[in-house]
C-alpha cells in the first residue's frame, strides 16, 4: 500500500510507452509548445549557453538552434518513456553502431575499455550496447531520491544486459572487476560541470575557461584502460547512429590532462556539427568566474598539508 499511488502512476506511464513512436511524437510536439512557449523551461540558461558557444551567429541563427534543441528535448522525453517497453528489435533498429569493430578489436585482446562520451543525441538508448558487444557494459548514474522509481529505472535500464552502478560505487566496482579479472566496458559521460571544490583541472571549452571532469583520464591511467570516444548523430527523428574513435590504447604514455584535452576538442567538433542535439539546458558554464576562488582553495589546501 505504501507505493500504491506510484504503482498506478508507473502503470500509466508504461501503457503510454506502448504507443507507437508516431503517436508519441505528437505528444512531443505538444510538450514542445508548453515547455518552449508557456513554461520557458531553463530558457535563459539555454540561450546563454548557445551564445557562449556561437558568439558570431546572428540572433536569428541562435533562435533557430534554441527551438531545434527544445524540439529534440521533448523528443528525448518521449523516447526515454518509450524505453520502458521498447523491444530488443526496435531499439536495435533505432539506435545503431557504425563501427563496433573498433571496440571488438580490443575485446578480442582481452582489454577493458573506458568509453568516453557526452550528452549528445539520446544517451538513454545506449542501454542496448550489450546486445551488440560481447563484454560486460557498466554505466554510472546518480541515485534517485524516490526508492520506487529508483528500482523501476534500474530494472528498465538493465533489461538488455546493461549494468548500472551508482557514481559513488564506480571505482569500487572497477577494483572488484580488476581483482576478479572481469573484462569490462565503462561508459563515462564527461562533458558536464564538476563541483569546483573537487576540480583538479581547468581548461577552455568553446573558448570559456571552465572546471573540467578528469575522472575518465585518471581512471584509464589507474587501470590501464583503452580510451575510446563515442559520438552520437541524430539521423532522423527517432533514429541515432554512434561512431567510435580510439583516443589511446596506452593511456599512461600521455602527459597529465592530454587525454582530457583530446576529448574536449573532439566534443566541440561534434557539437558544432549538430548543435541542436546537445544538452544545452545543463548550466555548463556556471563556474567560469570561479577560477581565482579555486586557485585560492588549492593554495589553502597545500598550506594545510605542509
ZATI-264266 format. One record per residue: residue in three letters; x, y, z of N, C-alpha, C in turn. Coordinates in steps of 0.2 Angstrom, whole numbers, padded with zeros to 4 digits, always signed. Each point is the difference from the previous one (the first is absolute). Layout:
! ZATI-264266
ALAXYZXYZXYZ;...
//
This chain:
! ZATI-264266
UNK+0004-0006+0000-0004+0006+0000+0004+0006+0000;UNK+0006+0000+0003+0005+0006+0000+0001+0003-0007;UNK+0001-0004-0005+0001+0002-0006-0005+0000-0005;UNK-0007-0001+0002-0005-0001-0004-0001+0005-0006;UNK+0000+0006+0003-0001+0006-0005+0006+0000-0005;UNK+0006-0002+0002+0006+0000-0005-0001-0006-0005;UNK-0003-0005+0003-0001-0006-0005-0005+0002-0005;UNK-0005+0003+0002-0005+0003-0005+0003+0004-0005;UNK+0004+0005+0002+0003+0005-0004+0005-0004-0005;UNK+0004-0004+0003+0004-0004-0005-0003-0004-0005;UNK-0006-0003+0002-0004-0004-0004-0003+0004-0006;UNK-0001+0006+0002-0003+0005-0005+0006+0002-0005;UNK+0006+0001+0003+0005+0002-0005+0002-0006-0004;UNK+0000-0006+0003+0002-0006-0004-0005-0001-0006;UNK-0007+0001+0001-0005+0000-0005+0001+0005-0005;UNK+0002+0006+0002+0001+0005-0005+0006-0001-0004;UNK+0005-0003+0003+0006-0002-0004-0001-0005-0005;UNK-0006-0004+0000-0001-0005-0005-0003+0003-0006;UNK-0001+0007+0000-0003+0003-0006+0006+0000-0006;UNK-0002-0001-0006+0005+0001-0005+0003+0006+0000;UNK+0007+0001-0003+0004+0006+0001-0004+0005-0004;UNK-0003-0001-0005-0004+0006-0004-0005+0003+0004;UNK-0003-0003+0005-0005+0003+0005+0004+0003+0005;UNK+0005-0003+0003+0004+0003+0005+0003+0007-0002;UNK+0002+0000-0007+0003+0007-0002-0006+0005-0001;UNK-0006-0002+0000-0005+0005+0000+0000+0003+0007;UNK+0000-0005+0005+0001+0003+0007+0006+0004+0001;UNK+0006-0002-0003+0006+0005+0000-0002+0007-0003;UNK-0003+0000-0005-0002+0006-0003-0004+0005+0004;UNK-0004-0003+0004-0004+0003+0005+0004+0003+0006;UNK+0004-0005+0002+0005+0002+0005+0004+0006-0002;UNK+0003+0000-0006+0004+0005-0002-0004+0007+0000;UNK-0006+0000-0002-0004+0007+0001+0000+0002+0007;UNK-0001-0005+0005-0001+0002+0007+0007+0002+0003;UNK+0005-0004-0002+0006+0001+0004+0004+0006-0003;UNK-0001+0001-0007+0004+0006-0003-0004+0007+0001;UNK-0007+0000-0002-0003+0006+0000-0004+0002+0007;UNK-0002-0005+0003-0004+0001+0007+0005+0000+0006;UNK+0003-0005+0001+0005-0001+0006+0007+0003-0001;UNK+0002+0000-0006+0007+0003-0001+0005-0004+0004;UNK-0001-0006+0000+0005-0004+0004+0007+0001-0001;UNK+0004+0003+0005+0007+0001+0000+0002+0004-0006;UNK-0005+0004-0003+0002+0003-0006+0005+0005+0000;UNK+0001+0004+0006+0005+0004+0001+0007-0003+0000;UNK+0001-0006+0003+0006-0004+0000+0001-0002-0007;UNK-0005-0003-0004+0001-0002-0007+0003+0005-0004;UNK-0004+0006+0000+0002+0005-0005+0007+0003+0002;UNK+0002+0000+0006+0006+0003+0003+0006-0005-0003;UNK-0001-0007+0001+0005-0005-0002+0001+0000-0007;UNK-0005+0001-0004+0000+0000-0007+0004+0007-0002;UNK-0001+0005+0003+0004+0006-0001+0007+0000+0001;UNK+0002-0004+0006+0007-0001+0001+0003-0004-0005;UNK-0003-0005-0003+0003-0005-0005+0000+0003-0007;UNK-0005+0004-0001-0001+0003-0007+0000+0007+0000;UNK+0005+0004+0003-0001+0007+0000+0000+0004-0006;UNK+0002-0003-0006+0000+0003-0006-0006-0001-0004;UNK-0005-0004+0002-0006-0001-0003-0005+0005+0001;UNK-0004+0001-0005-0006+0006+0001-0005-0003+0005;UNK-0004+0005+0002-0005-0001+0005-0005-0005-0003;UNK-0001+0000-0007-0005-0004-0003+0003-0008+0000;UNK+0006+0000-0001+0004-0007+0000+0000-0003+0006;UNK+0001+0004+0006+0000-0003+0006-0007-0002+0002;UNK-0005+0004-0002-0007-0002+0002-0002-0006-0004;UNK+0003-0001-0006-0002-0006-0003+0003-0006+0003;UNK+0006+0000+0003+0003-0005+0004-0004-0002+0006;UNK-0002+0006+0003-0003-0001+0007-0007-0004-0002;UNK-0004+0002-0005-0006-0003-0001+0001-0007-0002;UNK+0005-0002-0004+0002-0006-0002+0002-0005+0006;UNK+0003+0003+0005+0002-0003+0006-0006-0002+0004;UNK-0005+0004+0001-0006-0001+0004-0004-0005-0004;UNK+0000+0000-0006-0003-0006-0004+0003-0007+0002;UNK+0007+0001+0000+0003-0007+0001-0001-0002+0007;UNK+0000+0005+0005-0001-0001+0007-0006-0004+0001;UNK-0005+0003-0003-0007-0004+0001+0000-0006-0003;UNK+0003-0001-0006+0001-0007-0003+0004-0004+0005;UNK+0005+0002+0003+0004-0004+0005-0005-0002+0006;UNK-0004+0004+0002-0005-0002+0005-0004-0006-0002;UNK-0003+0000-0005-0005-0005-0002+0004-0006-0003;UNK+0007+0001-0002+0004-0006-0002+0002-0004+0007;UNK+0001+0004+0005+0002-0003+0006-0006-0003+0003;UNK-0006+0002-0001-0006-0003+0002-0001-0007-0003;UNK+0002+0001-0007-0001-0006-0004+0005-0006+0002;UNK+0005+0002+0004+0005-0005+0002-0003-0004+0005;UNK-0006+0002+0004-0003-0005+0004-0002-0006-0003;UNK-0002+0000-0006-0003-0006-0003+0003-0002-0007;UNK+0005+0004-0002+0003-0001-0007+0003-0007+0000;UNK-0001-0003-0006+0002-0007-0001+0007+0000-0002;UNK+0003-0006+0000+0007-0001-0002+0001+0002-0007;UNK-0005-0002-0004+0001+0001-0008-0001+0007-0001;UNK-0005+0004+0003-0001+0007-0002+0006+0004+0003;UNK+0003-0001+0005+0005+0004+0003+0007-0001-0004;UNK+0001-0006-0003+0005-0002-0004-0001+0004-0007;UNK-0006+0001-0002-0001+0003-0007+0001+0007+0001;UNK-0002+0003+0006+0000+0007+0001+0006+0003+0002;UNK+0004-0004+0004+0007+0002+0002+0005-0004-0002;UNK+0004+0002-0005+0005-0005-0003+0007+0003+0001;UNK+0004-0005-0002+0008+0001+0001+0003+0000-0007;UNK+0004+0005-0002+0003+0000-0006+0006-0005-0001;UNK+0004+0000+0005+0006-0003+0000+0002-0004+0007;UNK-0005-0005+0002+0002-0003+0006+0006-0004+0000;UNK+0003-0002-0006+0006-0003+0000+0006+0003+0003;UNK-0001+0007+0001+0006+0004+0003+0000-0003+0007;UNK-0005-0001+0004+0000-0003+0006+0001-0007+0000;UNK-0003-0004-0004+0001-0007-0001+0007-0002+0000;UNK+0004+0004-0004+0007-0001+0000+0003-0001+0006;UNK-0001+0005+0005+0003+0000+0007-0003-0006+0004;UNK-0007-0001-0001-0003-0006+0004+0004-0006-0002;UNK+0002-0001-0006+0003-0006-0002+0007-0001+0003;UNK+0003+0006+0002+0006+0001+0003+0000-0001+0008;UNK-0006+0000+0002-0001-0001+0007+0001+0006+0004;UNK-0001+0006-0003+0001+0007+0003-0007+0002+0003;UNK+0000+0004+0005-0005+0003+0003+0000+0007-0003;UNK-0006+0004+0000-0001+0006-0004-0003+0005+0004;UNK+0002+0006-0001-0003+0006+0003-0003+0004-0006;UNK-0007+0000-0001-0003+0002-0005-0003+0007+0001;UNK+0004+0005-0002-0002+0007+0001-0006+0003-0004;UNK-0003+0004+0002-0006+0003-0004-0002+0006+0003;UNK-0005+0003-0003-0004+0006+0002-0007+0000-0001;UNK-0004+0005+0003-0007+0000+0000-0002+0002-0007;UNK+0001-0004-0005-0002+0001-0007-0005-0005-0002;UNK-0006+0002-0004-0004-0005-0002-0005-0003+0005;UNK+0000-0006+0001-0004-0004+0005+0005-0005+0003;UNK+0002+0003+0006+0005-0005+0004-0004-0005+0004;UNK-0007+0000+0000-0003-0005+0004-0001-0006-0004;UNK+0000+0000-0007+0000-0006-0004+0006-0004+0000;UNK+0005+0003+0003+0007-0004-0001-0001-0006+0004;UNK-0005-0001+0004-0001-0006+0004+0000-0007-0005;UNK-0001+0001-0006+0000-0005-0005+0007-0003-0002;UNK+0005+0004+0003+0007-0002-0002+0002-0007+0001;UNK-0002-0003+0006+0002-0007+0001-0003-0005-0005;UNK-0005+0002-0004-0003-0004-0005+0005+0000-0006;UNK+0005+0005+0000+0004+0000-0006+0007-0002+0001;UNK+0002+0001+0007+0007-0002+0002+0000-0006+0005;UNK+0005-0004-0001+0001-0006+0004+0005+0002+0006;UNK-0003+0005+0005+0004+0002+0005-0005+0003+0005;UNK+0002-0001+0007-0005+0003+0005+0001+0008-0001;UNK-0006+0003+0000-0001+0007-0001-0003+0004+0006;UNK+0004+0004+0003-0002+0004+0006-0001+0007-0001;UNK-0005+0003+0003-0001+0007-0001-0001+0003+0007;UNK+0003+0006+0002-0001+0004+0006-0006+0004+0000;UNK-0004+0000+0005-0006+0004+0001-0001+0003+0007;UNK-0003+0005+0000-0002+0003+0007-0006-0003+0002;UNK+0000-0002+0007-0006-0003+0003-0006+0004+0000;UNK-0006-0002-0001-0006+0004+0001-0002+0000+0007;UNK-0003+0006+0002-0002+0000+0007-0006-0004+0002;UNK-0004-0001-0005-0006-0005+0000+0002-0007-0001;UNK+0000-0004+0006+0002-0007-0001-0004-0004-0005;UNK-0007+0001+0000-0004-0003-0005+0003+0001-0007;UNK+0000+0006-0002+0003+0001-0007+0007-0001-0001;UNK+0004+0000+0005+0007-0002+0000+0000-0008-0002;UNK-0004-0004+0003+0000-0007-0002-0003-0001-0007;UNK-0005+0004-0002-0003-0001-0006+0005+0002-0006;UNK+0003+0006+0001+0005+0002-0005+0006-0005-0001;UNK+0002-0002+0006+0006-0005-0001-0002-0006-0003;UNK-0006-0003+0001-0003-0006-0003+0000+0002-0008;UNK-0003+0005-0002-0001+0002-0007+0007+0001-0003;UNK+0004+0003+0003+0007+0001-0004+0004-0006+0000;UNK-0002-0005+0004+0004-0006+0000-0003-0006-0004;UNK-0005+0001-0003-0004-0006-0003+0004-0003-0006;UNK+0004+0004-0003+0004-0003-0006+0007-0002+0002;UNK+0002+0000+0007+0006-0002+0002+0005+0006+0002;UNK-0002+0006-0001+0003+0006+0003+0000-0001+0008;UNK+0006+0002+0003+0000+0000+0007+0001+0007+0003;UNK-0004+0003+0003+0000+0006+0003+0004+0000+0007;UNK+0004+0005+0001+0004+0000+0006+0000+0008+0003;UNK-0002+0000+0006+0000+0007+0003+0006+0003-0001;UNK+0000+0007-0001+0007+0003-0002+0005-0001+0006;UNK-0003+0000+0006+0004+0000+0006+0004-0007+0001;UNK-0003-0005-0004+0002-0007+0000+0004-0002-0006;UNK+0001+0005-0004+0003-0002-0007+0007-0003+0001;UNK+0005+0004+0003+0007-0002+0001+0000-0007+0004;UNK-0004-0001+0005-0001-0006+0004-0001-0006-0005;UNK-0005+0001-0004-0002-0005-0005+0006-0002-0005;UNK+0004+0005-0002+0006-0001-0004+0005-0004+0004;UNK+0001+0002+0006+0005-0004+0004-0002-0007+0000;UNK-0006-0001+0002-0003-0007+0000+0001-0004-0006;UNK-0002+0003-0006+0001-0003-0006+0007-0002-0002;UNK+0005+0005+0002+0007-0001-0002+0002-0006+0005;UNK-0002+0000+0006+0003-0005+0004-0003-0007-0002;UNK-0006+0000-0003-0003-0006-0002+0001-0002-0007;UNK+0004+0004-0003+0002+0000-0007-0006-0001-0005;UNK-0005+0005+0001-0006+0001-0004+0001+0005-0005;UNK+0001-0001-0006+0000+0005-0005-0006+0004-0001;UNK+0000+0006+0000-0005+0005+0000+0000+0006-0004;UNK-0005+0003-0002-0001+0006-0003-0003+0005+0004;UNK+0002+0006+0001-0003+0005+0005-0002+0006-0004;UNK-0006+0002+0000-0002+0006-0004+0001+0006+0005;UNK+0004+0005-0002+0001+0006+0004-0001+0006-0004;UNK-0006+0003+0001-0002+0006-0003+0003+0006+0004;UNK+0004+0004-0003+0005+0004+0003+0000+0007-0002;UNK-0006+0002-0002-0001+0007-0003-0003+0005+0005;UNK-0003-0002+0006-0004+0004+0004+0005+0003+0005;UNK-0003+0005+0004+0004+0004+0005+0001-0003+0006;UNK+0007-0001+0002+0001-0003+0007+0000+0005+0005;UNK+0000-0002+0006+0000+0004+0006+0007+0004+0001;UNK+0000+0006+0000+0006+0004+0000+0005-0003+0006;UNK-0003-0001+0006+0004-0003+0005+0003-0006-0001;UNK-0002-0004-0005+0003-0007-0001+0004+0001-0007;UNK+0000+0005-0003+0003+0001-0007+0008+0000+0001;UNK+0003-0004-0005+0007+0000+0000+0003+0004-0006;UNK-0004+0001-0005+0003+0003-0006-0006+0005-0003;UNK+0003+0006-0003-0004+0004-0003+0003+0001-0007;UNK-0005+0001-0005+0002+0001-0007-0005+0004-0004;UNK+0001+0001-0006-0005+0004-0004-0004-0005-0004;UNK-0007+0001+0001-0005-0004-0004-0004+0006-0004;UNK+0001-0001-0007-0003+0006-0004+0003+0007+0002;UNK+0006+0000+0002+0003+0006+0001-0001+0003+0007;UNK-0004-0004+0004-0002+0003+0007+0004-0005+0005;UNK+0004+0004+0005+0004-0004+0005-0005-0003+0005;UNK+0000-0007+0001-0005-0003+0004+0004-0006+0004;UNK-0003-0002+0005+0002-0006+0004-0002-0006-0004;UNK+0005-0005-0001-0001-0006-0004+0000-0006+0003;UNK-0005-0005-0002+0001-0007+0003+0006-0003-0003;UNK+0004-0003+0005+0006-0004-0002+0000-0007+0002;UNK-0006-0002+0003-0001-0007+0002+0002-0005-0005;UNK-0003+0000-0006+0001-0005-0005+0008-0001-0001;UNK+0003+0006-0001+0008-0001-0001+0003-0003+0006;UNK-0001+0002+0006+0003-0003+0006-0001-0007+0001;UNK-0007-0002-0001-0002-0007+0000+0004-0004-0005;UNK+0000+0002-0006+0003-0003-0006+0008-0002+0002;UNK+0003+0005+0003+0007+0000+0001+0001-0005+0006;UNK-0005+0000+0005+0001-0004+0006-0001-0007-0002;UNK-0005-0002-0004-0001-0007-0002+0002-0002-0007;UNK+0004+0005-0003+0002-0002-0007-0005-0002-0005;UNK-0006+0004+0000-0005-0001-0005+0002+0003-0006;UNK-0003-0003-0006+0000+0003-0006-0005+0005+0000;UNK+0002+0006-0003-0005+0006+0001-0003+0001-0007;UNK-0006-0001-0001-0004+0001-0006-0005+0006+0001;UNK-0001+0004-0005-0005+0005+0000-0006-0002-0005;UNK-0005+0002+0002-0006-0001-0004-0004+0006-0002;UNK-0003+0000-0006-0004+0006-0002-0006-0003-0002;UNK-0006+0004+0002-0006-0002-0002-0003+0005-0005;UNK-0003-0003-0006-0003+0005-0005-0007-0002+0000;UNK-0004+0005-0001-0007-0001-0001-0002+0000-0007;UNK-0001-0006-0003-0001-0001-0007-0007+0003-0003;UNK-0005-0002+0004-0006+0003-0001-0004-0001+0007;UNK-0006+0003+0000-0004-0001+0006-0001-0007+0002;UNK+0003-0001+0006-0001-0007+0003+0005-0005-0002;UNK+0005+0003-0004+0006-0005-0002+0007+0003+0001;UNK+0004-0004+0003+0007+0003+0002+0005-0005-0002;UNK+0006+0003-0001+0006-0005-0002+0006+0003+0004;UNK+0003-0005+0003+0006+0001+0004+0006-0002-0004;UNK+0005+0004+0000+0007-0002-0003+0005+0001+0005;UNK+0005-0005+0000+0006+0000+0005+0006+0002-0003;UNK+0004+0003+0004+0007+0002-0002+0005-0001+0006;UNK+0005-0003-0001+0005-0002+0005+0004+0007+0002;UNK+0000+0001+0006+0004+0006+0003+0007-0003+0001;UNK+0001-0006+0004+0006-0003+0001-0001-0007+0003;UNK+0004-0004-0002+0001-0007+0004+0006+0000+0005;UNK+0003+0005+0000+0006+0001+0005-0001+0006+0004;UNK-0005+0001+0005-0002+0006+0003+0006+0003+0004;UNK+0004-0005+0003+0006+0003+0004+0006+0003-0004;UNK-0001-0001-0006+0005+0004-0004-0001+0007-0001;UNK-0006+0002+0002-0002+0007-0001+0001+0004+0006;UNK+0002+0007-0001+0001+0004+0006-0006+0002+0003;UNK+0000+0003+0006-0006+0001+0004-0005+0005-0004;UNK-0006-0003-0001-0006+0004-0003+0001+0000-0008;UNK+0004-0003-0003+0001+0000-0007-0006-0004-0003;UNK-0002-0006+0003-0006-0003-0002-0006+0004+0001;UNK-0001+0003+0006-0006+0005+0001+0000+0005-0006;UNK+0006+0003-0002+0000+0005-0005-0003-0003-0006;UNK+0003-0006-0002-0002-0003-0006-0008-0001-0001;UNK-0003-0002+0006-0007-0001+0001-0004+0006-0001;UNK+0003+0006+0003-0004+0006+0000+0000+0003-0007;UNK+0006-0001-0004+0000+0003-0007-0005-0004-0004;UNK+0000-0006+0000-0004-0004-0004-0008+0001+0002;UNK-0001+0001+0006-0007+0001+0002-0002+0007-0002;UNK+0004+0005-0001-0002+0007-0003-0002-0001-0007;UNK+0004-0004-0004-0001-0002-0007-0007-0003-0001;UNK-0001-0005+0005-0007-0004-0001-0005+0005+0001;UNK+0000+0004+0005-0005+0005+0002-0001+0005-0006;UNK+0005+0003-0003-0001+0004-0005-0003-0003-0006;UNK+0001-0006-0001-0003-0004-0006-0007-0001+0001;UNK-0003-0001+0006-0007-0001+0001-0002+0003+0007;UNK+0000+0007+0000-0001+0003+0006-0007-0001+0004;UNK-0005-0001-0004-0006-0001+0003-0001-0006+0004;UNK+0004-0005-0001-0001-0006+0004+0005+0000+0007;UNK+0003+0005+0001+0004+0001+0006-0005+0002+0006;UNK+0002-0002+0006-0004+0002+0006+0002+0007+0003;UNK-0003+0005-0004+0001+0007+0002-0003+0002+0007;UNK-0005-0004+0002-0003+0002+0006+0004-0001+0006;UNK+0006-0004+0000+0004+0000+0005+0005+0006+0001;UNK+0000+0003+0006+0004+0006+0001+0007-0001+0000;UNK+0003-0002-0006+0007-0002-0001+0005+0006+0002;UNK-0002+0006-0001+0005+0005+0000-0001+0004+0007;UNK-0004-0003+0005-0001+0004+0006+0006+0002+0004;UNK+0005-0004+0000+0006+0001+0004+0005+0004-0003;UNK-0001+0003-0006+0006+0003-0004+0003+0006+0004;UNK-0003+0003+0005+0003+0006+0004+0003-0002+0006;UNK+0001-0007+0001+0002-0002+0007+0007-0003+0000;UNK+0004+0002-0006+0007-0003+0000+0004+0003+0005;UNK+0000+0006+0002+0004+0003+0005-0002-0003+0007;UNK-0006-0001+0001-0003-0003+0006+0003-0007+0001;UNK+0000-0004-0006+0003-0007+0000+0007+0000+0001;UNK+0004+0005-0003+0007+0001+0001+0002+0001+0008;UNK-0004+0004+0003+0001+0002+0007-0002-0006+0004;UNK-0005-0004-0002-0002-0006+0004+0006-0005+0000;UNK+0004-0001-0006+0005-0004+0000+0006+0002+0003;UNK+0001+0007+0000+0006+0002+0004-0001-0001+0008;UNK-0007+0001+0002-0001-0002+0007+0001-0007+0002;UNK-0002-0005-0005+0001-0007+0001+0007-0002+0001;UNK+0004+0003-0004+0007-0001+0000+0003+0002+0006;UNK-0002+0006+0003+0002+0003+0006-0002-0005+0006;UNK-0006-0002-0001-0002-0005+0006+0004-0006+0000;UNK+0002-0003-0006+0003-0006+0000+0008+0001+0001;UNK+0002+0006+0000+0008+0001+0001+0001+0000+0007;
//
